[in-house]
Amino acid sequence: MSNYANLPAPSPEQGLNRYLQEIRKFPLLEPEEEYMLAKRWVDHEDTEAAHRMVTSHLRLAAKIAMGYRGYGLPQAEVVSEANVGLMQAVKRFDPEKGFRLATYAMWWIRASIQEYILRSWSLVKLGTTSAQKKLFFNLRKAKARIGALEDGDLRPENVKQIATDLGVTEDEVISMNRRMSGGDASLNAMVGSDGESATQWQDWLEDEDADQATDYAERDELEARRELLVEAMSVLNDREQDILTQRRLSDKPVTLEELSGQYDVSRERIRQIEVRAFEKLQERMQELAKERGMLASA
């Protein structure tokens, strides 16, 4: 996929607005056209076909990237990481599974952005547990829901509520809030007095990742479950996929009212479709998990 070098790339000098205008010139693909391009890539490694699939989804990558503002990182870099995830999705996309590239790509895009954010917070020891990562990426939303938007330490009642909502300890909430409020710091910052006794922050950090195999195992499991979800989506028809994606798989879920207007049906009908689609998706995921030995047989 070497011709990705000529993709438009956001930069601080260029400005995001200009980049967003530039990527709008790439046309979106019809389902049949997307399928044929994907087949050309899978069967013949046609880089031109892959390039067209990537460029037609740059707007999707940028939209998802905009949902990760507020982590103190250059937005252009976040968009670039989103594009990396998009390219990985195109590389692995199987058109025979029955779902659109956008549905598959959103998971790769989000994973790429989140890994970049976690890497960039160099001084913050986040650990590898899902609860800690959930806390990192949801603390701001949790604070906004309860109106705790000011900087500094949270009130005890707010700490307790957030810890309950996110399934972590109160100490973890306090620690993460202080880290995120204070921002990142240089690992080369000096600690102590001047002279030979002075040390750097990095000299005080301990490597708590004694077992890297565990890290890779957890990442593999997450990827397996992501693939499982994407494959299970094929049991849904186009309308069910769209409604479920907009309602439950989007950074900014669409309201029932908005979807009722899109499909010209009642809000209750949209809710029924969403619930049934979610049930079908869960059933199919459980079936696939059992087939692959990810769940014990009933």
Phi and psi in degrees as a GROMACS rama.xvg file:
@    title "Ramachandran Plot"
@    xaxis  label "Phi"
@    yaxis  label "Psi"
@TYPE xy
-70.3854  -23.4349  SER-2
-80.0215  13.0121  ASN-3
-71.4857  -11.3941  TYR-4
-63.3016  -24.3037  ALA-5
-97.139  17.8759  ASN-6
-71.8569  146.614  LEU-7
-64.1462  143.135  PRO-8
-131.811  132.883  ALA-9
-72.0288  148.926  PRO-10
-151.442  153.979  SER-11
-58.363  -35.4991  PRO-12
-68.8362  -40.9191  GLU-13
-72.5758  -41.5029  GLN-14
92.9541  139.521  GLY-15
-67.1782  -36.1149  LEU-16
-59.9929  -42.6024  ASN-17
-66.0181  -40.1175  ARG-18
-62.5005  -44.6342  TYR-19
-63.3983  -35.7058  LEU-20
-67.3605  -38.2864  GLN-21
-65.866  -41.3428  GLU-22
-75.7218  -14.356  ILE-23
-70.4836  -13.5387  ARG-24
-75.3865  -16.6112  LYS-25
-81.7093  125.083  PHE-26
-72.364  149.541  PRO-27
-74.9488  157.114  LEU-28
-102.01  139.329  LEU-29
-73.9648  156.008  GLU-30
-52.9877  -44.1942  PRO-31
-66.397  -39.9676  GLU-32
-66.2602  -42.4117  GLU-33
-61.5773  -41.2264  GLU-34
-62.6026  -45.0473  TYR-35
-66.2278  -39.6684  MET-36
-64.6149  -41.6889  LEU-37
-63.8926  -39.6123  ALA-38
-64.5733  -38.9908  LYS-39
-63.4769  -36.3449  ARG-40
-71.6202  -46.6782  TRP-41
-64.6722  -44.8967  VAL-42
-82.625  -33.4863  ASP-43
-128.01  3.0513  HIS-44
50.378  45.7707  GLU-45
-73.5548  105.664  ASP-46
-67.9348  -27.7317  THR-47
-67.3391  -38.6062  GLU-48
-64.6811  -43.7447  ALA-49
-63.1319  -39.6301  ALA-50
-61.7258  -41.8669  HIS-51
-66.6842  -36.7619  ARG-52
-66.2309  -39.4071  MET-53
-65.6915  -52.1034  VAL-54
-62.953  -31.9521  THR-55
-72.0828  -12.4553  SER-56
-116.133  11.1917  HIS-57
-63.0148  -32.4011  LEU-58
-66.2533  -37.2203  ARG-59
-63.2354  -45.2035  LEU-60
-61.3982  -42.9323  ALA-61
-65.6992  -40.6916  ALA-62
-61.9566  -44.0112  LYS-63
-65.8132  -41.0316  ILE-64
-60.2206  -36.1451  ALA-65
-65.1645  -20.0442  MET-66
-77.5774  -3.00478  GLY-67
-113.46  34.6205  TYR-68
-74.7589  160.383  ARG-69
94.8808  8.08577  GLY-70
-101.941  11.1735  TYR-71
72.8383  23.5463  GLY-72
-117.871  151.175  LEU-73
-60.709  127.266  PRO-74
-62.8133  -32.4092  GLN-75
-62.1646  -37.0047  ALA-76
-68.7572  -38.1642  GLU-77
-64.0893  -41.6535  VAL-78
-63.1626  -41.2967  VAL-79
-61.4142  -41.383  SER-80
-66.0903  -35.5466  GLU-81
-60.8348  -39.4909  ALA-82
-66.9742  -34.1552  ASN-83
-61.8466  -45.1798  VAL-84
-61.9304  -39.2849  GLY-85
-61.3171  -44.4124  LEU-86
-64.146  -36.7378  MET-87
-64.6985  -38.1412  GLN-88
-64.9489  -44.4595  ALA-89
-61.5808  -40.893  VAL-90
-61.0699  -34.1855  LYS-91
-103.11  -1.88901  ARG-92
-67.0184  132.453  PHE-93
-114.237  107.854  ASP-94
-69.08  -13.6405  PRO-95
-79.4292  -8.27261  GLU-96
-75.4009  -16.0894  LYS-97
94.6439  8.26241  GLY-98
-123.304  164.795  PHE-99
-79.0336  156.377  ARG-100
-60.2318  -37.5333  LEU-101
-59.7192  -40.5965  ALA-102
-62.9788  -41.4143  THR-103
-72.6825  -41.0989  TYR-104
-69.845  -30.389  ALA-105
-59.4512  -31.7577  MET-106
-71.2719  -40.7837  TRP-107
-67.7348  -39.0085  TRP-108
-63.5433  -48.2745  ILE-109
-63.0279  -41.9066  ARG-110
-62.1662  -41.346  ALA-111
-65.1702  -42.6995  SER-112
-64.0908  -46.0417  ILE-113
-65.2565  -39.4955  GLN-114
-63.8046  -38.1346  GLU-115
-64.1247  -44.2417  TYR-116
-62.7645  -43.8421  ILE-117
-64.6783  -39.8697  LEU-118
-64.5379  -37.0454  ARG-119
-73.0383  -25.4345  SER-120
-84.0403  70.616  TRP-121
-63.9663  -38.4794  SER-122
-81.6557  -22.3389  LEU-123
-82.4538  115.863  VAL-124
-82.9721  100.356  LYS-125
-88.8181  -18.6839  LEU-126
75.4864  -175.418  GLY-127
-121.145  1.79629  THR-128
-72.5001  148.068  THR-129
-63.328  -33.2052  SER-130
-64.9197  -40.323  ALA-131
-68.3134  -40.7639  GLN-132
-66.9911  -38.3889  LYS-133
-61.4351  -41.4795  LYS-134
-62.2557  -45.1175  LEU-135
-58.7667  -45.6768  PHE-136
-88.0759  -4.86885  PHE-137
-123.96  -1.44574  ASN-138
-62.252  -44.1504  LEU-139
-61.9596  -42.0292  ARG-140
-64.1416  -41.497  LYS-141
-63.1772  -40.3056  ALA-142
-66.5033  -38.3116  LYS-143
-65.6893  -37.826  ALA-144
-62.5051  -32.8141  ARG-145
-103.89  8.69368  ILE-146
74.426  20.4145  GLY-147
-96.9915  67.5059  ALA-148
-93.8668  -10.5892  LEU-149
-72.7378  154.69  GLU-150
-74.0329  169.079  ASP-151
94.3857  -174.728  GLY-152
-67.2638  146.988  ASP-153
-80.2217  153.677  LEU-154
-70.2877  150.296  ARG-155
-53.672  -40.0035  PRO-156
-67.1303  -33.0047  GLU-157
-71.5365  -39.563  ASN-158
-59.2281  -45.8336  VAL-159
-62.6083  -43.1229  LYS-160
-66.2436  -44.7644  GLN-161
-64.5813  -42.1525  ILE-162
-60.0658  -41.1937  ALA-163
-66.784  -45.1474  THR-164
-63.833  -37.3516  ASP-165
-100.986  -2.00886  LEU-166
69.165  38.4833  GLY-167
-129.214  174.323  VAL-168
-81.09  160.054  THR-169
-65.1631  -36.052  GLU-170
-61.8766  -38.9577  ASP-171
-65.488  -38.4751  GLU-172
-63.3535  -46.761  VAL-173
-60.753  -47.1439  ILE-174
-63.7017  -46.4942  SER-175
-65.9493  -39.3239  MET-176
-62.3682  -41.2244  ASN-177
-66.1767  -39.9268  ARG-178
-64.4869  -45.1396  ARG-179
-74.2324  -30.655  MET-180
-72.2427  -34.8331  SER-181
-83.7039  -15.2591  GLY-182
78.9233  178.16  GLY-183
-79.4182  167.012  ASP-184
-140.714  160.536  ALA-185
-75.8643  135.763  SER-186
-70.2951  -15.385  LEU-187
-95.9469  4.70465  ASN-188
-64.0233  139.985  ALA-189
-81.5921  141.141  MET-190
-123.17  134.705  VAL-191
98.275  -167.253  GLY-192
-83.132  170.652  SER-193
-71.6868  164.672  ASP-194
95.8495  -162.842  GLY-195
-66.3396  -24.739  GLU-196
-78.3621  -13.2399  SER-197
-69.3099  140.823  ALA-198
-128.682  170.069  THR-199
-101.676  159.762  GLN-200
-54.4483  -39.8134  TRP-201
-63.7014  -23.136  GLN-202
-71.5552  -17.3659  ASP-203
-95.5272  -9.14578  TRP-204
-84.6276  136.977  LEU-205
-103.344  144.387  GLU-206
-84.3716  104.668  ASP-207
-90.1889  -2.17443  GLU-208
-90.9066  67.9863  ASP-209
-69.5439  -28.9891  ALA-210
-116.921  90.4559  ASP-211
-68.4223  -24.3072  GLN-212
-60.8799  -35.4597  ALA-213
-64.9979  -40.357  THR-214
-59.1392  -47.918  ASP-215
-65.4801  -36.4568  TYR-216
-63.8372  -43.0636  ALA-217
-65.3364  -39.2993  GLU-218
-65.9187  -40.6735  ARG-219
-62.8612  -40.2791  ASP-220
-64.5566  -42.6509  GLU-221
-61.3781  -42.739  LEU-222
-65.8748  -38.8695  GLU-223
-62.4455  -40.815  ALA-224
-70.3264  -33.7364  ARG-225
-65.1116  -44.9629  ARG-226
-61.9951  -37.3497  GLU-227
-62.3996  -45.4052  LEU-228
-62.8972  -45.7115  LEU-229
-61.2522  -43.8994  VAL-230
-66.4306  -38.5241  GLU-231
-65.8708  -25.1908  ALA-232
-60.6297  -20.4977  MET-233
-67.6942  -14.7978  SER-234
-76.6001  -11.9269  VAL-235
-95.22  147.032  LEU-236
-78.2185  175.928  ASN-237
-59.3189  -41.967  ASP-238
-67.2967  -42.2538  ARG-239
-63.3327  -42.8514  GLU-240
-60.3205  -45.4737  GLN-241
-65.2086  -46.041  ASP-242
-65.2567  -44.0015  ILE-243
-66.1681  -39.9462  LEU-244
-63.5554  -46.4315  THR-245
-69.0817  -31.0414  GLN-246
-86.9749  -36.2447  ARG-247
-125.117  -15.025  ARG-248
-114.545  11.318  LEU-249
-104.17  149.145  SER-250
-61.0176  -35.2702  ASP-251
-125.958  89.391  LYS-252
-55.5986  139.943  PRO-253
-81.7137  146.888  VAL-254
-78.0761  159.861  THR-255
-60.5083  -36.4476  LEU-256
-61.9828  -44.2273  GLU-257
-64.4515  -42.7146  GLU-258
-69.1074  -33.9524  LEU-259
-63.5804  -34.0792  SER-260
-70.4196  -38.0024  GLY-261
-63.7494  -40.3578  GLN-262
-102.97  -0.045269  TYR-263
55.8618  44.3718  ASP-264
-134.046  173.726  VAL-265
-73.688  160.196  SER-266
-60.4434  -38.285  ARG-267
-64.9303  -36.3662  GLU-268
-66.1765  -40.2077  ARG-269
-62.0554  -43.8474  ILE-270
-60.686  -41.9795  ARG-271
-62.3942  -43.7206  GLN-272
-63.0769  -42.6631  ILE-273
-61.5964  -47.1452  GLU-274
-63.65  -46.1981  VAL-275
-65.0515  -41.0311  ARG-276
-62.2984  -41.4023  ALA-277
-64.7056  -39.6402  PHE-278
-63.7908  -44.568  GLU-279
-62.4159  -40.2238  LYS-280
-64.547  -43.5843  LEU-281
-61.9704  -44.3707  GLN-282
-60.9788  -44.3041  GLU-283
-67.8987  -38.2968  ARG-284
-63.1954  -39.9808  MET-285
-65.2872  -39.8148  GLN-286
-62.5803  -46.9341  GLU-287
-65.3178  -38.6394  LEU-288
-63.5809  -40.1732  ALA-289
-67.6606  -40.4392  LYS-290
-59.9896  -32.98  GLU-291
-100.085  9.29501  ARG-292
73.9592  17.8695  GLY-293
-85.6368  -14.6065  MET-294
-131.437  150.038  LEU-295
-73.4208  144.583  ALA-296
-68.0336  144.393  SER-297
